Amino acid sequence: MFLIKKKKIFCFLNLKNLHNYGISLNLFSLNYSKNFFLLFFNIFFFLIINYFLYIYHPKTSIKNNNIGYLLIIFGSLGNLLNRSITGYVIDFLDFHLKNFHFFTFNLADIYIIIGIFLTISFYLDEKI
């Protein structure tokens, strides 16, 4: 990851311009030679997720859980587009409590996480 600048917005939030060359949570971010591999890995992962979402789940589940699926798909597309254009994903939200900083992430990551929680909660409610 590569930090360019940082701006304090609130006592718990900084805005950063962080270049994430790795995958989720900056894993493998020090190996810049693998960017081409990561781009194709992201495309492959995106296609596999969509395949499982639309082929293996019943059509009624898809109809009732469109918001969760759409958040996952559009969040993945956002990160994929960002990486394909720039070679990295731009992360900018840095939440912290005093000196403890959580992971820096972007809006696409938030969409993916909310979509996963909505999808899981939908299936848990459906089984109960």
Secondary structure as UniProt FT lines:
FT   STRAND          2..10
FT   TURN            11..12
FT   STRAND          13..20
FT   HELIX           24..26
FT   TURN            27..30
FT   HELIX           32..34
FT   HELIX           35..51
FT   HELIX           52..56
FT   HELIX           59..64
FT   HELIX           66..86
FT   STRAND          89..97
FT   TURN            98..99
FT   STRAND          100..101
FT   HELIX           107..127
//
